[in-house]
Amino acid sequence: MVRLPLSPDDIERGERLGAFLRRARGDRPMLRVALDAGVSPETLRKIESGRVATPAFSTIAAIAGVLSVSLDEIWSAISESEVRAGSATDPGMRAVS
């Protein structure tokens, strides 16, 4: 199976996801959150640092459950700046002449 390279948008979204999860974790130890979510501490560390820009849905769902945040909250937080940038940068949103 060939994995396609990540786009700059994928990388940026992964960085926003990591930042959101770090804030949501707060003062809770990374080890405890990772173990409670059933993921390795290294996996959580990579997600929080943005090194894993597209983690598995089940991994994010498990971490969200431990952190008591909804998947809707996560999606809203990581897609927020895309919506703000929206029509100015999205080629699909440009007027056709």
BELSUL-V750561 format. One record per pair of residues at least 4 apart in sequence whose ideal C-beta (glycine too) atoms are under 8 Angstrom apart, sorted by the first residue. I is the first residue (numbers start at 0). GAP is how many residues later the second one is. If there is no record, write none. Layout:
# BELSUL-V750561
i:I gap:GAP
i:I gap:GAP
This chain:
# BELSUL-V750561
i:5 gap:4
i:5 gap:5
i:5 gap:8
i:5 gap:47
i:5 gap:48
i:6 gap:4
i:7 gap:4
i:8 gap:4
i:8 gap:73
i:9 gap:4
i:9 gap:43
i:9 gap:44
i:10 gap:4
i:10 gap:39
i:10 gap:42
i:11 gap:4
i:11 gap:69
i:12 gap:4
i:12 gap:40
i:12 gap:65
i:12 gap:66
i:12 gap:69
i:13 gap:4
i:13 gap:33
i:13 gap:36
i:13 gap:38
i:13 gap:39
i:13 gap:40
i:14 gap:4
i:14 gap:35
i:14 gap:38
i:15 gap:4
i:15 gap:61
i:15 gap:62
i:15 gap:64
i:15 gap:65
i:16 gap:4
i:16 gap:30
i:16 gap:33
i:16 gap:36
i:16 gap:38
i:16 gap:43
i:16 gap:57
i:16 gap:60
i:16 gap:61
i:17 gap:4
i:17 gap:29
i:17 gap:30
i:17 gap:31
i:17 gap:32
i:18 gap:4
i:18 gap:29
i:18 gap:31
i:19 gap:4
i:19 gap:54
i:19 gap:57
i:19 gap:58
i:20 gap:4
i:20 gap:23
i:20 gap:26
i:20 gap:27
i:20 gap:42
i:20 gap:46
i:20 gap:53
i:21 gap:26
i:23 gap:43
i:23 gap:45
i:24 gap:5
i:24 gap:8
i:24 gap:23
i:24 gap:42
i:27 gap:4
i:27 gap:5
i:27 gap:39
i:28 gap:4
i:29 gap:4
i:29 gap:11
i:29 gap:14
i:29 gap:15
i:29 gap:18
i:30 gap:4
i:30 gap:10
i:31 gap:4
i:32 gap:4
i:32 gap:11
i:32 gap:30
i:32 gap:33
i:32 gap:34
i:33 gap:5
i:33 gap:6
i:33 gap:7
i:33 gap:9
i:33 gap:10
i:34 gap:6
i:35 gap:30
i:36 gap:7
i:36 gap:22
i:36 gap:25
i:36 gap:26
i:36 gap:28
i:36 gap:29
i:37 gap:24
i:38 gap:4
i:38 gap:5
i:38 gap:20
i:38 gap:23
i:38 gap:24
i:39 gap:4
i:40 gap:4
i:41 gap:4
i:42 gap:4
i:42 gap:9
i:42 gap:12
i:42 gap:16
i:43 gap:4
i:43 gap:19
i:44 gap:4
i:45 gap:5
i:45 gap:6
i:46 gap:4
i:46 gap:5
i:46 gap:8
i:46 gap:12
i:46 gap:13
i:46 gap:16
i:54 gap:4
i:54 gap:5
i:55 gap:4
i:56 gap:4
i:57 gap:4
i:58 gap:4
i:59 gap:4
i:59 gap:11
i:59 gap:14
i:60 gap:4
i:60 gap:10
i:61 gap:4
i:62 gap:4
i:63 gap:5
i:63 gap:6
i:63 gap:7
i:63 gap:9
i:63 gap:10
i:68 gap:4
i:68 gap:5
i:69 gap:4
i:70 gap:4
i:71 gap:4
i:72 gap:4
i:73 gap:4
i:74 gap:4
i:75 gap:4
i:78 gap:4
i:79 gap:4
i:80 gap:4
i:81 gap:4
i:84 gap:4
i:84 gap:5
i:85 gap:4
i:85 gap:7
i:86 gap:6
i:86 gap:7
i:87 gap:5
i:89 gap:4
